[in-house]
Structure formats: structure tokens, C-alpha cells
Amino acid sequence: MPVIWPDGRSWRVDAVVTYRSYGRSFLGTLVERWDVKINGRIKTVWCEHDRFFVERKKR
């Protein structure tokens, strides 16, 4: 299962480590969190209103 960004970059997901949902879909407040393994590293991917995103890197 790949993760494909709008600019065409893609990464293969090796495994889903954890999945959690927050809020309620019938209220329109559902946010989903996936911790996935990509290239041996755990990354967090979020979904809200059918839009996926990741947190910005801290500088």
C-alpha cells in the first residue's frame, strides 16, 4: 500500500503499527491517526474530512 503525495512522490507502507480515531463522524469531528512503518521508520499520518496530512517537522 503506497502513500502518494499530490506532487507525485510516493512511499511504500511496510505495516500499519497502530490506528486510532478521535471524535464522532456523525458530528463531523472525526480525525483518524495511523502510525505506519515506512523504510523501517514509524511515521504518523492523519486524516480529517477525507484529507490526509502529516505534522510539519520541527526546526
C-alpha positions, 0 to 999 in steps of 0.5 A, a space after each residue: 500500500 503506497 502513500 502518494 503525495 499530490 506532487 507525485 512522490 510516493 512511499 511504500 507502507 511496510 505495516 500499519 503499527 497502530 490506528 486510532 480515531 478521535 471524535 464522532 463522524 456523525 458530528 463531523 469531528 472525526 480525525 483518524 491517526 495511523 502510525 505506519 512503518 515506512 523504510 523501517 521508520 514509524 511515521 504518523 499520518 492523519 486524516 480529517 474530512 477525507 484529507 490526509 496530512 502529516 505534522 510539519 517537522 520541527 526546526 
